[in-house]
Amino acid sequence: MKLQVFLRSFGLPILFVIFLVISFLIGMSTFSAFMHTALAFCLIMSRLLVDDRYVDTFVIRSGRVFITYYTQFLKLKSLECAVSDLNDVKLSRRMSIAAIWSPKLDFKADGDWFSFYIVDRQRYNEIQQQLSSVFEQKAGA
């Protein structure tokens, strides 16, 4: 899981920096070098400034939702909230190009929006089943 999160967050910037170093070694014009450096800087900063979260575990137990997730810096964090506090739950569809664009779990709890990417297909299916069972119980009550 950590390797997948690392490659999704920093794979493209690392490849671009390698390309930049190779371009310097083979010799390029000053303007091209400046533009390549500026583009590499923008790409790296855009990855450092986002707040991406990747679901590691998602469990609904005894009326509470427990989520552990990785940040783009590979730090493991957790979130806990009551099922009754969940509003506007959205689970995006899993597409055939999910290797590039992962499905997302978005929900609103206590007035705050939370977004999580789901990297693993099995985890996506588990989350989908748990959410459907919880909302079926809510609708039946």
PyMOL commands that set and color helices and strands:
alter all, ss='L'
color gray80, all
select helices_A, chain A and resi 2-26+30-49+83-85+121-140
alter helices_A, ss='H'
color red, helices_A
select strands_A, chain A and resi 53-61+64-71+76-82+86-91+104-109+112-117
alter strands_A, ss='S'
color yellow, strands_A
deselect
rebuild
show_as cartoon
